[in-house]
Amino acid sequence: MDRVAVPQGPIWRGATVLVVDDEAVVRALVRRTLEAEDFYVEEAKDGESALALIQARTEPFDLVLTDLAMPGIDGRQISEALAQYRPSVAVLGMSGDPDAVPHIGASETPFRVMLKPFTADDLYHAIRDAITRAADLAAIAEAEIVQAHAGLSKLATALQASHTTRVPALDLVVAARELRRAGAGPS
């Protein structure tokens, strides 16, 4: 089987980022920091608002930057929902408490968590890495789907050819029986 080439990451300038944090000061600071680097930023004050924004948007966010510890739907639950229903969206977690960083089980989708406070440079690098990784994984998955489709198309063509070959053979058998009956007719 051909090896799938790993694509190069996207240009992240102009990427759309959803910042989710229950602290307005943190959201505003992160927003200003990202907008200074030409990111388009939207904010959500909690997990429920974030998921509603994500669902209402026609174009997906490139990245969701979410606090882990929030009342109601937390950052981990946002990540799990996105992994299942919007897998192309990159997720980056943030937390002020190292003990709040969740243990990731074998069946869970891992995601990077930044500890607060972080520098603007650390934030840019983490976002670039997360967006690039998500885009690369989506491109690899798409290439594998194209390969699978090509394989199925070849299989369908071969199956169609085998039906075409068999049908005349079955018709010839029926024709031979008819000829035999006709030949054995009134003698």
VOKEPA-137743 format. One record per residue (C-alpha): residue number from 1; x, y negated, z. Coordinates in steps of 0.001 Angstrom, whole numbers, plus 524288, in hexadecimal, padded with zeros to 5 digits. Example, Ala and Ser with C-alpha at 12.3 -4.5 7.8 and 13.67 -1.06 7.14 Angstrom:
<nodes>
+-----+-------+-------+-------+
| seq |     u |     v |     w |
+-----+-------+-------+-------+
|   1 | 8300C | 81194 | 81E78 |
|   2 | 83566 | 80424 | 81BE4 |
+-----+-------+-------+-------+
</nodes>
This chain:
<nodes>
+-----+-------+-------+-------+
| seq |     u |     v |     w |
+-----+-------+-------+-------+
|   1 | 80000 | 80000 | 80000 |
|   2 | 80512 | 7F260 | 7FCE3 |
|   3 | 8097A | 7EA4D | 80855 |
|   4 | 8015D | 7DE18 | 80AA3 |
|   5 | 8099E | 7D1CB | 809FD |
|   6 | 808AF | 7C92D | 815FD |
|   7 | 8048C | 7BB95 | 8118B |
|   8 | 80AAA | 7AF07 | 81642 |
|   9 | 8030B | 7A719 | 8201D |
|  10 | 7FA64 | 79BA2 | 81CC1 |
|  11 | 7FD19 | 78D48 | 81E18 |
|  12 | 7F6E3 | 789B5 | 82B0B |
|  13 | 7F641 | 77B06 | 82943 |
|  14 | 7E802 | 7779C | 82827 |
|  15 | 7E3CF | 7842F | 82ECB |
|  16 | 7D721 | 783AE | 83684 |
|  17 | 7D881 | 78683 | 844F5 |
|  18 | 7CDDF | 7882E | 84F22 |
|  19 | 7D2A3 | 78474 | 85CB5 |
|  20 | 7CACC | 78B02 | 86783 |
|  21 | 7CCF9 | 786BD | 87585 |
|  22 | 7C3F0 | 78351 | 880AC |
|  23 | 7CCBB | 777C9 | 88447 |
|  24 | 7CA02 | 76BCA | 87BC8 |
|  25 | 7D782 | 7661C | 87EAA |
|  26 | 7DE40 | 7724B | 8795A |
|  27 | 7D5AB | 77274 | 86D28 |
|  28 | 7D877 | 76412 | 86A79 |
|  29 | 7E724 | 76597 | 86C70 |
|  30 | 7E800 | 7718D | 863B3 |
|  31 | 7DF7F | 76AE2 | 8597F |
|  32 | 7E848 | 75ED2 | 858E2 |
|  33 | 7F469 | 76751 | 8584D |
|  34 | 7EF31 | 76F72 | 84CFC |
|  35 | 7E949 | 7642F | 8455E |
|  36 | 7F69F | 75D8A | 845C6 |
|  37 | 7FB70 | 7691C | 83DC0 |
|  38 | 7F023 | 76881 | 833F5 |
|  39 | 7E7E8 | 77374 | 83997 |
|  40 | 7D91D | 771D0 | 838FE |
|  41 | 7D3FA | 773F5 | 846A7 |
|  42 | 7C6B3 | 776CB | 84C74 |
|  43 | 7C3F7 | 778CF | 85ADA |
|  44 | 7BB47 | 7818C | 86308 |
|  45 | 7B966 | 7801B | 871B4 |
|  46 | 7B6DF | 78E94 | 8742E |
|  47 | 7B655 | 79BE7 | 86DDA |
|  48 | 7A7F7 | 79B4F | 86A58 |
|  49 | 7A9A7 | 78E35 | 86361 |
|  50 | 7B598 | 7938B | 85C63 |
|  51 | 7AEA0 | 79F83 | 8572D |
|  52 | 7A308 | 79733 | 852DD |
|  53 | 7AC4D | 78E16 | 84B5A |
|  54 | 7B35F | 79997 | 8453B |
|  55 | 7A69B | 79FD5 | 84101 |
|  56 | 7A0E6 | 79330 | 83B80 |
|  57 | 7ACCB | 78FF3 | 83342 |
|  58 | 7AC74 | 793A5 | 824E6 |
|  59 | 7BB5C | 793F6 | 823DF |
|  60 | 7C239 | 79B2F | 82ED9 |
|  61 | 7CBB7 | 7948D | 837F7 |
|  62 | 7D9DF | 797DA | 8353B |
|  63 | 7DC71 | 79925 | 843C6 |
|  64 | 7D541 | 79910 | 850A6 |
|  65 | 7DD79 | 7942A | 85C03 |
|  66 | 7D661 | 79844 | 86852 |
|  67 | 7D849 | 7975B | 876DA |
|  68 | 7D76F | 7A4BE | 87D17 |
|  69 | 7D0E5 | 7A11F | 889E5 |
|  70 | 7C3ED | 79A6D | 8877E |
|  71 | 7B697 | 79C51 | 88DA8 |
|  72 | 7AD41 | 7A4B9 | 885D1 |
|  73 | 7B356 | 7A9BD | 87947 |
|  74 | 7C20D | 7A930 | 87B27 |
|  75 | 7CD4C | 7A8D0 | 8718B |
|  76 | 7CF10 | 7B792 | 87173 |
|  77 | 7C0C2 | 7B98A | 86DC1 |
|  78 | 7C212 | 7AF5B | 862EE |
|  79 | 7CDF0 | 7B6BD | 85DD7 |
|  80 | 7C6B4 | 7C3BD | 85E05 |
|  81 | 7BAE9 | 7BDFB | 856E3 |
|  82 | 7C3AD | 7B808 | 84C7F |
|  83 | 7CB74 | 7C496 | 84ACC |
|  84 | 7BED1 | 7CBC0 | 847E6 |
|  85 | 7B6F6 | 7C1BF | 8403E |
|  86 | 7C0EE | 7B7FD | 83AC4 |
|  87 | 7CDB3 | 7BFA6 | 839ED |
|  88 | 7D42E | 7B5DC | 830CD |
|  89 | 7D3D8 | 7AB3F | 83B4C |
|  90 | 7E078 | 7AA30 | 84308 |
|  91 | 7DF12 | 7A95E | 851CF |
|  92 | 7E886 | 7A34B | 85B5F |
|  93 | 7E5F1 | 7A36D | 869FC |
|  94 | 7EA72 | 799E6 | 87448 |
|  95 | 7EA7D | 79A95 | 88304 |
|  96 | 7EFBC | 792E3 | 88E76 |
|  97 | 7F053 | 79F2A | 896BE |
|  98 | 7F9FF | 7A9E2 | 8932F |
|  99 | 7F1A8 | 7B387 | 89AF1 |
| 100 | 7E5DE | 7B052 | 8924F |
| 101 | 7EC8A | 7B5BC | 88638 |
| 102 | 7E4C6 | 7C216 | 8838E |
| 103 | 7EA79 | 7CF9D | 882E7 |
| 104 | 7E84A | 7D49B | 87533 |
| 105 | 7E39D | 7E2A2 | 87456 |
| 106 | 7E684 | 7EBCD | 86917 |
| 107 | 7D948 | 7E973 | 862B8 |
| 108 | 7D998 | 7DAAF | 863F3 |
| 109 | 7DE73 | 7D100 | 859E4 |
| 110 | 7EA8D | 7CA20 | 85F27 |
| 111 | 7EC48 | 7BB8F | 85DBE |
| 112 | 7F69B | 7B1F4 | 861D6 |
| 113 | 7F4B8 | 7AA02 | 86E3A |
| 114 | 7FBD5 | 79D5F | 87115 |
| 115 | 7FDBA | 7993D | 87F29 |
| 116 | 7F9EE | 78B39 | 88275 |
| 117 | 80083 | 781D9 | 88288 |
| 118 | 806DD | 783A7 | 87542 |
| 119 | 80E02 | 77A36 | 86C7A |
| 120 | 80885 | 77514 | 85FB8 |
| 121 | 81363 | 77C45 | 85891 |
| 122 | 81000 | 78927 | 85F3B |
| 123 | 801BA | 78709 | 85B91 |
| 124 | 804F3 | 78444 | 84D3B |
| 125 | 80D80 | 7905E | 84C33 |
| 126 | 80377 | 7991B | 852C3 |
| 127 | 7F89B | 79420 | 849E8 |
| 128 | 800D8 | 795A1 | 83DB1 |
| 129 | 8048F | 7A375 | 84197 |
| 130 | 7F68B | 7A74B | 844C2 |
| 131 | 7F0E4 | 7A1A4 | 83827 |
| 132 | 7FBB3 | 7A7B0 | 82FF9 |
| 133 | 7F9F6 | 7B4FE | 83659 |
| 134 | 7EB28 | 7B4C5 | 8347A |
| 135 | 7EC84 | 7B0B1 | 82638 |
| 136 | 7F6DC | 7BB10 | 823A9 |
| 137 | 7EE7B | 7C5B0 | 829DB |
| 138 | 7E2A4 | 7C151 | 821EC |
| 139 | 7EAAB | 7C182 | 8155E |
| 140 | 7EFE4 | 7CF1E | 81864 |
| 141 | 7E226 | 7D40E | 81B47 |
| 142 | 7DD2E | 7CE15 | 80E9C |
| 143 | 7E83A | 7D46B | 806DC |
| 144 | 7E504 | 7E195 | 80D00 |
| 145 | 7D6A8 | 7DFDA | 80980 |
| 146 | 7DA73 | 7DCC3 | 7FB6E |
| 147 | 7E302 | 7E8F5 | 7FB1A |
| 148 | 7D810 | 7F144 | 800B0 |
| 149 | 7CE8C | 7EBA7 | 7F6CC |
| 150 | 7D7E8 | 7EEB0 | 7EBAD |
| 151 | 7D922 | 7FC9F | 7F0B0 |
| 152 | 7CA62 | 7FDFA | 7F182 |
| 153 | 7C8F7 | 7F87E | 7E3C1 |
| 154 | 7D27F | 802CC | 7DEA8 |
| 155 | 7CAFC | 80D3E | 7E5F3 |
| 156 | 7BE0A | 8086D | 7E04E |
| 157 | 7C3C7 | 80874 | 7D29C |
| 158 | 7C8F0 | 81648 | 7D454 |
| 159 | 7BBEE | 81ABA | 7D9D5 |
| 160 | 7B4A7 | 81499 | 7CE71 |
| 161 | 7BDF4 | 81B30 | 7C4E7 |
| 162 | 7BBBA | 8284D | 7CB66 |
| 163 | 7ACEF | 8269E | 7CA37 |
| 164 | 7AE61 | 8230E | 7BBEB |
| 165 | 7B681 | 82F36 | 7B99C |
| 166 | 7AD4B | 83854 | 7C0E3 |
| 167 | 7A090 | 83391 | 7BB19 |
| 168 | 7A3C1 | 837CE | 7AD29 |
| 169 | 7A89D | 844EA | 7B285 |
| 170 | 79BA8 | 846F9 | 7B995 |
| 171 | 7944A | 842D1 | 7AD6B |
| 172 | 79C10 | 84C94 | 7A54E |
| 173 | 798A4 | 85777 | 7AEB6 |
| 174 | 78A40 | 853F6 | 7ADF0 |
| 175 | 78B50 | 8530F | 79F2E |
| 176 | 791DB | 8606D | 79E70 |
| 177 | 78700 | 8667C | 7A68D |
| 178 | 77CD7 | 86032 | 79DE6 |
| 179 | 783C6 | 8654F | 791D4 |
| 180 | 78464 | 872EB | 797AD |
| 181 | 775E1 | 87279 | 79AE1 |
| 182 | 772E3 | 86D71 | 78D6D |
| 183 | 77B3C | 8781E | 78773 |
| 184 | 774EA | 8828E | 78FDD |
| 185 | 76775 | 87DAC | 78C5A |
| 186 | 75E5B | 884B8 | 78300 |
| 187 | 76667 | 88EEA | 77CAA |
+-----+-------+-------+-------+
</nodes>
